[in-house]
Amino acid sequence: MTPKKTRRIRVSLELKLADDVLKLEAPVTDAKTTAVELIPAFQAFTNQVVAHSIKLTERQGKTISCKAGCGACCKQPVPVTLIEVEHLNRVVKKMPDREQQRIRAIFAHHLEVVEEAGLIDQLRDIATLESTEKRALAAKYFKLGLECPFLENQSCGIYPDRPLECREFLVTSDPRYCAELDAEGIEHIDQQMHMAAALRKLSADSHNAAGRGWVLMIFALDLAKTGRLRFKKKPSKEWVKGFLQYATDKSIP
Ligand code: SF4
């Protein structure tokens, strides 16, 4: 039997955000796939929404403080969805051997440090905690001074592949507040839609493992290595529709 040919299609959606009409577009295929293969589409939608939020912020006369060479926020615990865990695992596997070894060694070092600090079990299950417990644990993690394994010379070494959470984290406040994890001082830009939260919801639907659909970055490679993650397959358009439904659901923080 001849295999069915995969067709490239373009998904587009018009949304009214603030006083603007935003047209979201991304290329997908008509194939049945896992949500991991749709990461480029989720990233493209997020970039468009974030670009619009930046435009609105600048219209208010505010300036975004984030720029290349400022990795002030990259010591904070970064949530990554399990879909992104698998994506980052593939990104690392494509790196040259020496770079892979360097990155894997940093991940392993960070796990040792959190284990020695007696935080590893709580951090592994952080997604199940209440908000106040999450914040308290994040503060303890931050005090360990662990930079994201992908941070290089204070810039993101995987910028095109960085998680949605990193894409949305933009501030107008002084970078020192990010560097000190001073929640009172940090002024986030107002995101019109919460794409990282939408991906966390979609991630929980996308695989066979129990849980909330996300972990902290430091666990990403370790989790991918276990091979326990099995992703469900659905037509691409259904994943995209689910993601955009979650993204436009105002009840998701
Ligand atoms: S992935 Fe990149 S942007 Fe995100 S925390 Fe790591 S270095 Fe920073």
Boltz pocket constraint, residues with backbone or C-beta under 6 A from the ligand:
constraints:
  - pocket:
      binder: B
      contacts: [[A, 71], [A, 73], [A, 74], [A, 76], [A, 78], [A, 148], [A, 149], [A, 150], [A, 151], [A, 152], [A, 155], [A, 156], [A, 157], [A, 158], [A, 159], [A, 162], [A, 163], [A, 166]]
      max_distance: 6.0
